[in-house]
């Protein structure tokens, strides 16, 4: 069940919101505000895309091809007798 008090604004409500935004920021600053918001969204989209691509490439790469990862079991630590030689 949806609450009617939390519904999306429609019609005249958008005009009231727009009028408040113009009063708060001023008409001269609105293009700068829209430009900076668009630039921030583009940066966010590019970063999330690069993160997805890096996750996909990590998932597709077998562990044997990753640097520093060996398929063989780790060697046993040398005993004290071997360290003294």
RODREN-813253 format. One line per 5 residues: number of its first residue (from 1); their letters; for each residue z, y, x of N, C-alpha, C, O, CB. Coordinates in Angstrom, 3 decimals, padded with zeros to 6 digits. Each point is the difference from the previous one (the first is absolute). Glycine has a CB too. Example, Ala and Ser with C-alpha at 12.3 -4.5 7.8 and 13.67 -1.06 7.14 Angstrom:
! RODREN-813253
1 = AS = 007.800,-005.690,013.190,000.000,001.190,-000.890,000.000,001.200,000.900,000.665,-000.019,001.036,000.581,-001.154,-002.928 ~ -001.966,002.223,001.542,000.060,001.190,000.820,000.730,001.090,-000.770,000.169,001.108,000.509,-002.314,-001.736,000.675
//
This chain:
! RODREN-813253
1 = XXXXX = 000.000,-001.162,000.845,000.000,001.162,-000.845,000.000,001.239,000.900,000.796,000.097,000.935,000.424,-001.346,-002.801 ~ -002.103,002.175,001.581,-000.078,001.221,000.794,000.811,001.102,-000.658,000.129,000.060,-001.222,-002.400,-000.719,002.060 ~ 002.801,001.506,-000.016,000.779,001.133,-000.467,-000.941,001.188,-000.176,-000.652,000.386,000.970,002.752,-001.236,000.195 ~ -002.203,001.442,-002.340,-000.934,001.120,-000.204,000.362,001.249,000.791,-000.843,000.884,000.156,000.419,-001.785,-002.405 ~ 001.647,001.000,002.749,000.384,001.169,000.776,-000.566,-000.039,001.421,-000.022,001.019,000.691,002.098,-000.870,-002.062
6 = XXXXX = -002.536,-001.330,001.806,-000.497,-000.144,001.367,-001.521,-000.210,000.009,-000.543,-000.496,000.987,002.770,-000.470,-000.291 ~ -002.904,001.328,-001.761,-001.448,-000.181,-000.094,-000.727,001.012,000.891,000.566,001.020,000.393,-000.306,-001.891,-002.749 ~ -001.520,000.569,002.663,-000.820,000.923,000.788,-000.288,001.264,-000.812,-000.161,-000.069,-001.218,-000.878,-001.875,002.466 ~ 000.973,003.099,-000.577,-000.322,001.244,-000.706,-001.425,-000.047,-000.558,-000.896,-000.587,000.606,002.484,001.847,000.895 ~ -001.778,-000.643,-002.648,-001.315,000.020,-000.636,-000.294,001.408,-000.499,000.905,000.734,-000.397,-000.683,-003.167,-000.271
11 = XXXXX = -001.484,002.792,000.693,-000.484,001.243,-000.594,000.708,001.255,000.453,-000.128,000.416,001.152,-000.475,-001.762,-003.055 ~ 001.352,001.949,000.996,000.646,001.289,000.251,001.060,-000.097,001.086,000.279,000.988,000.679,-000.715,-000.360,-003.042 ~ 001.035,-001.809,002.539,001.017,-000.149,001.043,-000.589,000.231,001.382,000.654,000.580,000.868,000.570,-002.199,-002.320 ~ -002.465,001.165,001.662,-000.663,000.227,001.294,-000.228,001.492,000.232,000.118,000.479,001.128,-001.238,-002.731,-001.297 ~ 000.794,002.986,-000.894,-000.196,001.443,000.134,001.311,000.696,000.382,-000.005,000.925,000.812,-001.859,-001.033,-002.505
16 = XXXXX = 002.966,-000.325,001.119,001.300,000.578,000.333,000.342,-000.313,001.458,000.483,000.869,000.726,000.279,-001.097,-003.135 ~ -001.011,-001.009,002.835,000.267,-000.389,001.389,-000.858,000.826,000.947,000.495,000.487,001.016,000.095,-002.822,-001.753 ~ -001.880,002.499,000.413,-000.900,000.797,000.826,000.466,001.452,000.085,-000.048,000.602,001.073,-001.841,-002.119,-001.712 ~ 002.338,002.084,-000.477,000.481,001.383,-000.006,001.244,000.136,000.877,000.142,000.991,000.717,-001.078,-000.664,-003.036 ~ 001.832,-001.302,002.271,001.206,000.048,000.845,-000.377,-000.083,001.470,000.566,000.714,000.829,000.781,-001.778,-002.662
21 = XXXXX = -002.302,000.195,002.164,-000.430,-000.138,001.400,-000.610,001.310,000.497,000.276,000.421,001.123,-000.689,-002.891,-001.471 ~ -000.404,003.113,-000.468,-000.612,001.273,000.393,001.068,001.072,000.182,-000.087,000.808,000.924,-002.017,-001.428,-002.156 ~ 003.096,000.635,000.371,001.074,000.991,000.134,000.844,-000.247,001.245,000.409,000.948,000.670,-000.361,-000.717,-003.153 ~ 000.214,-001.494,002.795,000.852,-000.307,001.140,-000.730,000.249,001.322,000.542,000.646,000.898,000.666,-002.345,-002.295 ~ -002.422,001.195,001.516,-000.715,000.071,001.278,-000.913,001.214,000.112,-000.304,000.436,001.111,000.405,-002.898,-001.026
26 = XXXXX = -000.532,003.001,-001.179,-000.935,001.110,000.036,-001.431,-000.514,000.089,-000.256,-001.045,000.599,001.999,002.486,000.489 ~ -002.666,-000.706,-001.682,-001.391,-000.434,-000.061,-000.650,-000.038,001.382,-000.903,-000.803,000.232,000.763,001.757,-002.529 ~ 000.582,-000.106,003.207,-000.616,000.060,001.330,000.344,-001.235,000.838,-000.799,-000.418,000.837,000.906,002.924,-000.941 ~ 001.056,-003.083,-000.111,000.421,-001.131,000.825,-000.443,-001.352,-000.553,000.117,-001.004,000.702,001.817,002.366,-000.005 ~ -002.432,-001.423,-001.916,-000.385,-001.269,-000.599,-001.111,-000.727,000.776,000.105,-001.214,000.179,000.561,002.173,-002.373
31 = XXXXX = -001.725,-000.278,002.661,-001.012,-000.717,000.781,000.567,-000.590,001.296,-000.366,-001.111,000.383,-001.355,002.636,-001.351 ~ 002.604,-000.799,001.638,000.624,-000.525,001.217,000.880,-001.205,-000.313,000.018,-000.978,000.748,-000.068,003.274,000.258 ~ 000.775,-002.218,-002.113,000.854,-001.109,-000.416,-000.828,-001.241,-000.314,000.365,-001.106,000.398,001.297,002.745,-001.301 ~ -002.773,-001.461,000.192,-000.873,-001.125,-000.336,-000.646,-000.580,001.257,-000.119,-001.218,000.128,-000.321,002.239,-002.384 ~ 000.025,-000.164,003.180,-000.634,-000.444,001.240,000.973,-000.812,000.852,-000.359,-001.057,000.519,-001.134,003.073,-000.576
36 = XXXXX = 002.712,-001.528,000.200,000.981,-000.720,000.811,000.427,-001.304,-000.669,000.263,-000.986,000.688,000.532,003.168,000.237 ~ -000.724,-002.200,-002.243,000.320,-001.243,-000.706,-001.117,-001.028,000.185,000.274,-001.180,000.218,001.072,002.483,-001.905 ~ -002.578,-000.870,001.602,-001.127,-000.901,000.212,-000.040,-000.542,001.413,-000.291,-001.178,000.208,-000.964,002.424,-001.930 ~ 001.545,-000.398,002.696,000.020,-000.439,001.397,001.130,-001.015,000.221,-000.193,-000.994,000.699,-000.767,003.226,000.031 ~ 002.118,-001.990,-001.313,001.117,-000.948,000.143,-000.348,-001.341,-000.628,000.333,-001.048,000.555,001.297,002.957,-000.571
41 = XXXXX = -002.294,-001.892,-001.133,-000.403,-001.256,-000.637,-001.036,-000.746,000.838,000.049,-001.227,000.086,000.428,002.243,-002.323 ~ -001.421,-000.289,002.860,-000.985,-000.657,000.869,000.666,-000.648,001.203,-000.352,-001.117,000.379,-001.366,002.770,-001.112 ~ 002.673,-000.964,001.334,000.715,-000.559,001.146,000.773,-001.241,-000.422,-000.020,-001.015,000.697,000.200,003.301,000.339 ~ 000.500,-002.208,-002.172,000.763,-001.148,-000.496,-000.918,-001.186,-000.265,000.335,-001.133,000.345,001.348,002.690,-001.359 ~ -002.828,-001.306,000.410,-000.957,-001.076,-000.298,-000.517,-000.627,001.293,-000.118,-001.223,000.082,-000.548,002.389,-002.216
46 = XXXXX = 000.359,-000.361,003.132,-000.506,-000.531,001.269,001.065,-000.834,000.705,-000.310,-001.047,000.568,-001.220,003.026,-000.359 ~ 002.764,-001.531,-000.240,001.081,-000.746,000.653,000.260,-001.327,-000.697,000.187,-001.020,000.665,000.834,003.179,000.058 ~ -001.004,-002.162,-002.057,000.224,-001.259,-000.711,-001.162,-000.951,000.218,000.206,-001.212,000.079,001.157,002.414,-001.796 ~ -002.582,-000.681,001.818,-001.159,-000.852,000.261,000.099,-000.626,001.392,-000.296,-001.183,000.170,-001.110,002.619,-001.694 ~ 001.818,-000.655,002.512,000.122,-000.545,001.355,001.124,-001.029,000.074,-000.117,-000.988,000.725,-000.755,003.146,000.214
51 = XXXXX = 001.960,-001.941,-001.682,001.078,-000.986,-000.030,-000.460,-001.302,-000.646,000.335,-001.085,000.477,001.335,002.944,-000.582 ~ -002.436,-001.753,-000.977,-000.524,-001.212,-000.646,-000.938,-000.755,000.933,000.055,-001.226,000.090,000.148,002.338,-002.325 ~ -001.070,-000.365,002.935,-000.942,-000.654,000.918,000.739,-000.671,001.149,-000.381,-001.090,000.427,-001.371,002.777,-001.025 ~ 002.805,-001.050,001.105,000.741,-000.610,001.095,000.760,-001.235,-000.490,000.134,-000.975,000.740,000.078,003.228,000.373 ~ 000.283,-002.218,-002.344,000.660,-001.176,-000.560,-001.001,-001.134,-000.207,000.312,-001.161,000.265,001.376,002.645,-001.385
56 = XXXXX = -002.893,-001.150,000.647,-001.024,-001.017,-000.199,-000.428,-000.612,001.323,-000.204,-001.211,000.081,-000.573,002.416,-002.121 ~ 000.637,-000.383,003.081,-000.426,-000.530,001.294,001.093,-000.861,000.611,-000.302,-000.987,000.671,-001.162,002.989,-000.327 ~ 002.730,-001.651,-000.562,001.091,-000.829,000.507,000.044,-001.336,-000.726,000.269,-001.030,000.618,001.027,003.092,-000.040 ~ -001.554,-002.058,-001.869,000.032,-001.228,-000.780,-001.173,-000.906,000.362,000.131,-001.222,-000.059,001.024,002.446,-001.798 ~ -002.297,-000.649,002.230,-001.182,-000.788,000.319,000.016,-000.511,001.438,-000.735,-000.935,000.318,-000.525,002.268,-001.992
61 = XXXXX = 002.072,-000.751,002.545,000.039,-000.391,001.402,000.957,-001.169,000.188,001.180,000.119,-000.329,-001.719,002.238,001.026 ~ 000.056,-003.499,-000.169,000.908,-001.108,000.276,001.009,000.390,001.068,-000.278,000.867,000.828,-001.513,-002.500,-001.458 ~ 002.937,001.013,000.620,001.049,000.365,000.947,-000.402,-000.308,001.430,000.519,000.628,000.924,001.169,-001.041,-002.692 ~ -002.591,-000.529,001.984,-000.409,-000.320,001.367,-000.817,001.131,000.620,-000.078,000.103,001.225,000.087,-002.531,-001.826 ~ -000.621,003.282,-000.232,-000.808,001.098,000.522,000.821,001.270,000.216,-000.476,000.931,000.651,-001.497,-001.912,-001.811
66 = XXXXX = 003.189,001.040,000.632,000.815,001.182,000.180,000.524,000.044,001.427,000.367,-001.039,000.550,000.268,001.019,-002.987 ~ -000.592,001.192,003.046,000.492,000.093,001.379,001.490,-000.315,000.062,000.786,000.447,-000.836,-002.546,001.271,001.353 ~ 002.122,-002.492,000.487,001.406,-000.307,000.219,000.518,-001.165,-000.807,001.167,-000.368,000.129,-000.873,002.716,000.377 ~ -001.149,-002.950,-001.352,000.440,-001.133,-000.808,-000.615,-001.259,000.583,-001.212,-000.068,000.209,001.432,001.504,-002.297 ~ 000.610,-002.425,002.350,-000.469,-001.261,000.566,000.197,-001.103,-001.020,000.979,000.001,-000.747,-000.435,000.770,003.085
71 = XXXXX = -001.489,-001.726,-002.370,000.111,-001.122,-000.922,000.999,-001.036,000.505,000.636,-000.686,-000.800,-002.998,001.076,000.083 ~ 002.504,-000.509,002.030,000.874,-001.011,000.565,001.463,000.398,-000.203,000.330,001.169,-000.202,-002.100,-001.772,001.902 ~ 002.629,-000.410,-001.637,001.433,000.246,-000.137,000.487,000.770,001.224,-000.545,-000.180,001.089,000.845,-001.928,-002.478 ~ 000.699,002.950,001.240,000.500,000.755,001.162,000.599,-000.943,001.035,000.602,-001.023,-000.327,-000.147,003.009,-001.145 ~ -000.640,-001.609,002.712,000.516,-000.828,001.087,001.512,000.111,000.045,000.580,001.014,-000.388,-002.708,-000.709,001.699
76 = XXXXX = 002.755,-001.372,-000.830,001.451,000.005,000.113,000.417,000.963,001.103,-000.711,000.175,000.989,000.832,-002.561,-001.810 ~ 001.001,002.987,000.646,000.510,000.932,001.005,000.331,-000.775,001.274,000.535,-001.105,-000.092,000.390,002.645,-001.710 ~ -001.222,-001.003,002.984,000.309,-000.708,001.242,001.500,-000.179,000.160,000.793,000.865,-000.373,-002.865,000.066,001.420 ~ 002.432,-002.049,-000.498,001.422,-000.266,000.206,000.505,000.808,001.190,-000.795,000.610,000.714,000.544,-002.930,-001.685 ~ 001.551,002.328,001.189,000.587,000.759,001.081,-000.482,-000.510,001.366,-000.139,000.772,000.949,002.141,-000.326,-002.402
81 = XXXXX = -002.252,-001.756,001.536,-000.447,-000.572,001.264,-001.393,000.521,000.378,-000.274,000.217,001.181,001.656,-002.272,-001.646 ~ -002.255,002.257,-000.515,-001.357,000.473,000.277,000.013,001.470,000.371,-000.859,000.433,000.768,-000.067,-002.133,-002.348 ~ 001.853,002.476,001.073,000.061,001.422,000.319,000.466,000.250,001.435,-000.355,001.024,000.583,000.814,-000.567,-002.988 ~ 000.311,-001.351,002.976,000.533,000.190,001.340,-001.008,-000.338,001.067,000.185,000.394,001.151,002.053,-000.882,-002.026 ~ -003.296,-000.225,000.549,-000.978,-000.451,001.002,-000.861,001.083,000.474,-000.869,-000.226,000.842,000.885,-001.931,-001.846
//
